Amino acid sequence: MIKIVFTIASILLILLAFVSLYRAYVGPACADRVIAINVISTKVTVLIVLIAMVTDQHIFVDVALVYAMMGFMATVCISKYLEKGKLI
C-alpha cells in the first residue's frame, strides 16, 4: 500500500517538475529562472529518495544527499554570479 502512495507521489512530483521547467524557460528575470531550477533540483532529490524507498535500495539516499548538496552549491554560485558578476 505504501509503495502505491510513493509511486503516485513520484508521478505528481514529475508533473510539478515540468511546471517548474516551464517557469525556468519563460521566467522574465534571471532570479525566477534560478529559483525554478532550484525547485527542480529539490524535486529530483525527493524523487530519488522515493525511488529508494519503493525499490528498497537505500544506497540511493546517499546519492540524493550528494545531489542536494550539488544543487545547493550551484544555486549559491549562480546567485553570486548574478549579484556581483564574478564568482570570486
Number of C-alpha atoms within 10 A of each C-alpha: 5 9 13 10 12 17 16 12 15 20 13 11 17 16 12 15 20 12 14 21 17 13 17 22 13 11 16 10 9 13 15 15 19 20 17 21 21 20 18 22 21 18 19 20 22 19 20 20 23 22 19 18 17 16 11 10 11 14 10 18 18 13 15 20 15 13 17 19 14 13 20 14 12 16 17 15 15 16 17 14 13 14 11 9 10 10 12 7
